[in-house]
């Protein structure tokens, strides 16, 4: 039986931060929690996501001061999300197609967890890789 998103996040405490939090504070929170991303919340609803990659590309590479710049200024607004009742392979597909590694899990607009590519240590990853290889072989045959 394929794992659902809810099964993966059931023991997870969602990592959230307000948009007014500084990037420096968020980076310390992410380090302490061992998360590569934080969900940015406004009025209890998901407003954006801020990842370690955002910290590097949008803050460090741009020469911005992480102790001053706010998450709301550099986060990805209105990120793609997934519902907890979906199979985990749907999240893997979304990450692969869209080129990111974290997907917020949202229920009624509220963030309840996050899945990442790192969660794919199991049969879903094996099946997903098999499917990608199969699609490539079909494409090569047709070309």
Buried (B, 14 or more C-beta within 10 A) or exposed (E): EEBBBBEBBEEBEBBBBBBEBBBBBBBEBBEEEEBBBBBBBEEEEBBBBBBBBBBEEBBEEEEBEBEEBBBBBBBBEEBBBBBBEBBBBBBBBBBEEEEBBBBBBBEEEBBBBBBBBEBBEEEBBEBBEEEEEEEEEEEEEEE
